[in-house]
Amino acid sequence: MALRELKVCLLGDTGVGKSSIVWRFVEDSFDPNINPTIGRRD
């Protein structure tokens, strides 16, 4: 069976959990305390 590549673009407001949902599917785990990524406001 051939491997397939899939690209996904997630859009949404800051702090809605886009990184968390990606982490859930990639690593099969969930961290409710994941640090903000690019869209963070300090």
WOTAUR-V892724 format. One record per residue. SS is DSSP state (helix for helix, strand for strand, loop for the rest). PHI is phi in degrees with one decimal (* if undefined). Layout:
SS	PHI
SS	PHI
This chain:
loop	*
loop	-80.3
loop	-78.7
loop	-118.0
loop	-104.6
loop	-133.1
loop	-113.8
loop	-130.5
loop	-117.5
loop	-101.2
loop	-119.1
loop	170.7
loop	-65.9
loop	-62.1
loop	83.2
loop	-92.2
loop	106.2
helix	-61.5
helix	-65.6
helix	-64.4
helix	-70.3
helix	-64.7
helix	-58.8
helix	-62.1
helix	-80.3
helix	-78.0
helix	-102.2
loop	55.3
loop	-146.9
loop	-133.5
loop	-119.9
loop	-68.1
loop	-110.1
loop	-62.5
loop	-72.4
loop	-59.2
loop	-105.0
loop	-55.1
loop	-78.2
loop	-68.0
loop	-118.8
loop	-100.1
